Each structure stands twice: as structure tokens, then as C-alpha cells.
Amino acid sequence: MEFITILLPIFLVFGIGFTAQKILQFDTSAFSKLALYILVPFLVFQTFYEETITFSYVYISIYMLGLCAAIIVIVTILSKVTGYSEKERCGLVLSCAFTNNGNYGTPLVLFLFGTAGMDTAIVLMVLQQLLMSTLGVYYAAKGGSGGSGVKAALRSVRRMPMVYGALIGYLFQAFDLSIGGLENGVDLIAGAAIPLIMLTLGMQLANINVTGFEYRKVSTALIIKLIAAPAIAAVIVWGMPVDPLMKQIMIIMAATPTAANTTMYAIQFQTEPQTVTSSTLFTTLVSILTIPIVIYLVT
């Protein structure tokens, strides 16, 4: 019952966003831009401004890179064995290697651990966004018609306000600079971020068309994303000298579904968009069953 009380509010908000989109047909890109360019950067700034950065965050970075690299290696081996083309391999990388730490993982941690786990969750969200905007864009461009994957990735990083929010917040914290009465305004804007990104995910899922998807590829994404990823994460963090709560959060967030932003990249570069969008939808739905198991095992 405890798992139901944790997941029910999350999927209630997703469901409201999904239903509202089906009925009212919002321009979801406007909501995504509002969250990405305004609300989330303030949330990230707030976290880095208020919390001291410790050496534990180096281990978080190692974990993120290790998990992503391990999944890319697995996908590459499977693609060789099954004879997938380069475009199909890149589509599977987008479907498997990037977790939905923002729309799904951060709210999940908030409901599960309260504010005690939010600092770790937000750092993971920032690092995941950085990976998506570099490696994600690289593989999307490499598998599609976007030209050089490296150039596309570099262009994407320059347009990533979340990283600027983290950098500015860290500088203010490091040099002990105060924002005074502005902090109340920052808190108000930051507080609106999580509800909006949750609603936005529901809206994005409502726009996904899953007709004609390839069952084998989506099944592969389900297994790697929801089962293999948290298992790999557990192996990576096992020997790390970090707080047990931080380890739990890293494993749980590794078990979250395919990142919603990968669908945008797949569509933009035409890198297996049907596979990526279908994987996003089905990993989100099936996670209702797998996330409680992961939570039970790690807590």
C-alpha cells in the first residue's frame, strides 16, 4: 500500500496532463519551453545556491557516466548480434540510455524521501540533461539527417539554461553571495517547476502515436531501461563511499522510464522516431509495476 500512496499522486498528475491534452489540445512545446527555460533553471539555481557542493557529487558524475556508457555498450553489442543498422542502433541508444530524471524521477524522490533527497535528485537531473544534450543529441544526429553529431551536440549545450542555473547558483554559494529578499521570488518560481514538468509529461504522452511500432525493439528498451539499468546502477554505486540515501536515489532514478526529451531529438533528426516515442510511452506505463519492486529492494 505504501508504494501505491507514493505512485498514485504522481500518475494522477500525469493523468491530468494526459486528459487535458486529449480534450483541450494545448501547444505542449510552450509548456516545455516554460519549464526548460524558466522554472527548472530557477529550481536548479535554488539547489546549488543553498547547498554546499561536496566530493559526493564527483561520485554522482562517475555513476552517471558509467551507467550511460554501460547501456550504450550493451545496445551496441545487441545491435551487432541482431544486425541492426546504424540508425536503428542510435534509436535504441536514445530509447535505453537516458532516464526521465526530470519529469518522473525528481517528483518520485520528493514523494518517497521528502526534501531530504531533493538535492541529490536535482543534481542527477542536471547531469542527465547535460548527457542528453550532448550524447543524446550526438546519437540522434548520427543516426538521422542532422549532419555532424558533434556539432549538433555542442550547439545544444550552448542552449541549455539548466546548466547556467547550476553554474550561477554554485558561484553565488562558493563566494558566499546573498540574493537577499529575492530569495522568496526564486522559491516561488522554483516551487512551480515540479508540478508543471509532471503535467507536461502527461501532455507529451498524450501526443504519442504508437501505431506500427516494432515490438522487438520496444521490448528490448523495456528490459534494458526498467530491469538492466537499475541492476547496473546498483553494481556501480555498491562500493562508492557515499551516503546510503544517495545510493538509494541513484538506483531508483536509474529505474525511471525513457526520457521524454529523447522523443524530441528522435523526431527532429528522424532517428527511429516511432521506436523512441513508443519506448517512452511503454516504459512509463510498465514502470508502474517495476518501480515499486526497485523501491522495495533498495529501501
C-alpha atoms as one frame of an Amber mdcrd trajectory, in Angstrom:
protein
   0.000   0.000   0.000   2.898   2.367   0.724   4.062   2.105  -2.897   0.555
   2.909  -4.117   0.411   6.055  -1.985   3.749   7.135  -3.471   2.981   6.402
  -7.122  -0.706   7.333  -7.145  -0.184  11.108  -6.789   2.499  11.016  -9.488
   0.356   9.164 -12.013  -2.654  11.271 -11.034  -0.791  14.388 -12.168   0.446
  12.597 -15.309  -3.141  11.509 -15.977  -4.498  15.035 -15.559  -1.946  16.322
 -18.055  -2.736  13.450 -20.435  -6.512  14.016 -20.226  -6.236  17.791 -20.514
  -4.126  17.417 -23.649  -6.574  14.988 -25.244  -9.503  17.346 -24.583  -8.002
  20.825 -24.909  -5.131  20.189 -27.367  -2.572  22.521 -25.789   0.623  23.574
 -27.517   2.858  21.327 -25.416   6.027  22.942 -26.750   5.056  26.165 -24.954
   4.763  24.342 -21.623   8.039  22.501 -22.250   9.860  25.740 -23.033   8.408
  27.451 -19.943   9.652  24.602 -17.755  13.005  24.152 -19.504  13.981  27.802
 -19.901  12.397  29.432 -16.821  11.136  27.227 -13.993  13.678  24.391 -13.890
  16.732  26.716 -14.106  15.370  28.553 -11.050  14.904  25.219  -9.247  18.459
  24.225 -10.109  19.812  27.639  -9.088  17.975  27.342  -5.760  19.558  23.946
  -5.053  23.124  24.917  -5.932  22.750  28.268  -4.145  21.522  26.740  -0.875
  23.579  23.532  -0.710  27.324  23.071  -0.328  28.819  21.010  -3.143  30.759
  18.080  -1.685  33.010  15.389  -3.142  29.971  13.098  -3.241  28.891  14.891
  -6.394  32.045  13.649  -8.120  30.840  10.110  -7.425  27.416  11.028  -8.810
  29.105  12.183 -12.028  31.104   8.944 -12.243  27.908   6.970 -11.692  26.024
   8.854 -14.420  28.793   8.416 -16.977  29.318   4.770 -16.036  25.630   3.895
 -16.289  25.189   5.644 -19.632  28.368   4.092 -21.060  27.395   0.594 -19.898
  23.977   0.824 -21.551  25.453   2.157 -24.793  27.884  -0.799 -24.837  25.010
  -3.259 -24.261  22.948  -1.673 -27.039  25.937  -1.733 -29.401  26.567  -5.443
 -28.749  22.872  -6.293 -29.200  22.771  -4.275 -32.416  25.755  -6.200 -33.786
  24.192  -9.548 -32.873  20.772  -8.692 -34.337  22.160  -6.964 -37.418  20.598
  -3.567 -36.738  21.646  -0.643 -38.900  23.444   2.413 -37.515  20.158   4.339
 -37.448  18.462   1.519 -35.520  21.349   1.352 -33.053  21.196   5.091 -32.440
  17.424   4.859 -31.963  17.907   2.151 -29.329  20.536   4.250 -27.561  18.013
   7.088 -27.330  15.396   4.638 -26.028  17.601   2.998 -23.392  20.449   5.218
 -22.220  18.671   8.317 -20.941  16.385   8.306 -17.909  13.460  10.581 -17.146
  15.076  12.144 -14.088  13.221  15.419 -14.543   9.531  14.761 -15.211   9.433
  11.467 -13.314  12.489  10.798 -11.142  12.627  14.074  -9.223   8.916  14.025
  -8.241   9.290  10.344  -7.307  12.181  11.129  -4.965  10.221  14.032  -3.470
   7.226  11.816  -2.679   9.434   8.960  -1.458  12.054  10.730   0.657  10.737
  14.276   1.032  13.073  17.256   0.779  15.959  15.183   2.205  16.573  13.602
  -1.184  15.876  16.570  -3.439  19.441  17.875  -3.593  20.724  14.576  -4.984
  17.736  14.263  -7.327  18.238  17.731  -8.788  21.976  17.182  -9.312  21.137
  13.922 -11.107  18.566  15.795 -13.193  21.134  18.416 -14.231  23.747  15.797
 -15.131  21.174  13.742 -17.038  20.125  16.823 -19.001  23.772  17.503 -19.790
  24.217  13.930 -21.044  21.041  14.128 -23.129  22.073  17.428 -24.641  25.486
  16.060 -25.609  25.468  12.286 -26.106  21.719  12.231 -26.790  21.922  14.862
 -29.496  25.096  13.240 -30.853  23.402   9.862 -31.357  20.219  11.469 -32.690
  22.176  13.440 -35.278  24.459  10.498 -36.083  21.506   8.209 -36.767  19.479
  10.753 -38.694  19.928  13.510 -41.185  21.269  16.203 -38.885  24.839  16.212
 -40.143  27.669  16.121 -37.626  26.596  14.728 -34.282  29.445  16.551 -32.513
  28.458  19.954 -33.913  24.790  19.389 -33.071  25.708  18.393 -29.506  27.856
  21.481 -28.978  25.066  23.718 -30.268  22.633  22.023 -27.890  24.823  22.570
 -24.812  25.062  26.297 -25.508  21.246  26.488 -25.414  20.876  24.661 -22.079
  19.737  27.139 -19.369  19.663  24.464 -16.659  23.457  24.290 -16.690  23.724
  28.067 -16.438  21.364  27.976 -13.448  23.608  25.405 -11.757  26.768  27.370
 -12.525  25.381  30.695 -11.277  23.949  29.071  -8.144  27.278  27.389  -7.416
  29.202  30.658  -7.860  26.850  32.502  -5.514  27.259  29.723  -2.954  31.038
  29.425  -3.351  31.639  33.164  -2.944  29.008  33.498  -0.189  26.941  35.991
  -2.185  23.433  36.685  -0.923  20.383  37.391  -3.071  18.568  38.839  -0.068
  14.839  39.383  -0.452  14.931  37.980  -3.984  15.132  34.504  -2.461  11.363
  34.494  -1.842  10.751  35.145  -5.539  13.210  32.425  -6.531  11.460  29.993
  -4.185   8.062  30.777  -5.731   9.262  30.165  -9.292  11.260  27.068  -8.310
   8.236  25.658  -6.490   6.200  25.727  -9.694   8.736  23.632 -11.623   7.880
  20.097 -10.489   4.068  20.328 -10.910   4.492  21.779 -14.404   7.047  19.238
 -15.631   4.799  16.433 -14.381   1.772  17.850 -16.200   3.922  18.387 -19.294
   4.988  14.731 -19.349   1.329  13.693 -19.310   0.660  16.049 -22.214   3.650
  14.727 -24.161   2.487  11.134 -23.665  -0.954  12.099 -24.990   0.663  13.239
 -28.247   2.461   9.935 -28.871   1.139   7.755 -31.680   2.150   4.119 -31.168
   0.686   2.555 -34.309   3.121   0.445 -36.282   5.912   0.224 -33.700   8.381
  -2.657 -33.768   7.628  -4.989 -30.870  11.148  -6.436 -30.597  12.870  -3.058
 -30.316  10.402  -1.705 -27.770  10.659  -4.930 -25.746  14.440  -4.559 -25.755
  14.090  -0.991 -24.494  11.717  -2.133 -21.740  14.133  -4.799 -20.492  17.238
  -2.620 -20.635  15.623   0.528 -19.264  13.480  -0.877 -16.460  15.415  -4.004
 -15.409  19.041  -3.856 -16.560  19.595  -0.144 -15.817  18.796  -0.267 -12.075
  20.798  -3.505 -11.753  23.820  -1.856 -13.393  23.322   1.217 -11.197  23.349
  -0.972  -8.081  26.665  -2.524  -9.139  28.211   0.896  -9.844  27.198   2.502
  -6.534  27.836  -0.592  -4.382  31.392   0.328  -3.417  31.044   4.110  -3.501
  31.781   5.935  -0.210  28.584   7.988  -0.292  25.533   8.295   1.933  23.151
   5.272   1.765  20.252   7.585   0.894  22.213   8.905  -2.074  22.839   5.334
  -3.254  19.135   4.525  -2.995  18.200   7.610  -5.004  20.735   6.832  -7.735
  19.390   3.287  -8.164  15.732   4.344  -8.085  16.256   7.132 -10.619  18.077
   4.691 -12.904  14.852   2.652 -12.947  12.734   5.508 -14.285  11.401   5.380
 -17.880  12.927   6.650 -21.099  13.453  10.407 -21.025  10.677  12.317 -22.764
  13.141  14.721 -24.395  14.625  11.897 -26.459  11.403  11.815 -28.488  12.019
  15.423 -29.466  15.539  14.591 -30.653  14.389  11.452 -32.486  11.691  13.391
 -34.345  13.989  16.331 -35.102  16.699  14.147 -36.659  14.373  11.342 -37.863
  16.288   8.721 -35.900  13.788   5.893 -35.385  11.116   8.282 -34.011   8.462
   5.551 -33.808  10.692   3.286 -31.727  11.790   6.082 -29.396   8.308   7.528
 -28.832   6.811   4.061 -28.297   9.581   3.210 -25.835   8.899   6.421 -23.913
   5.203   5.609 -23.597   5.520   1.919 -22.741   8.410   2.293 -20.288   6.349
   4.935 -18.483   3.302   2.656 -18.289   5.204  -0.500 -17.310   7.176   1.406
 -14.673   4.001   1.324 -12.566   4.885  -2.345 -11.998   8.685  -2.191 -11.905
   9.339   0.930  -9.828   7.665  -0.471  -6.665   9.857  -3.585  -6.927  13.025
  -1.489  -7.216  11.954   0.715  -4.299  11.263  -2.375  -2.184  14.659  -3.903
  -2.993  16.725  -0.787  -2.270  14.866   0.501   0.788
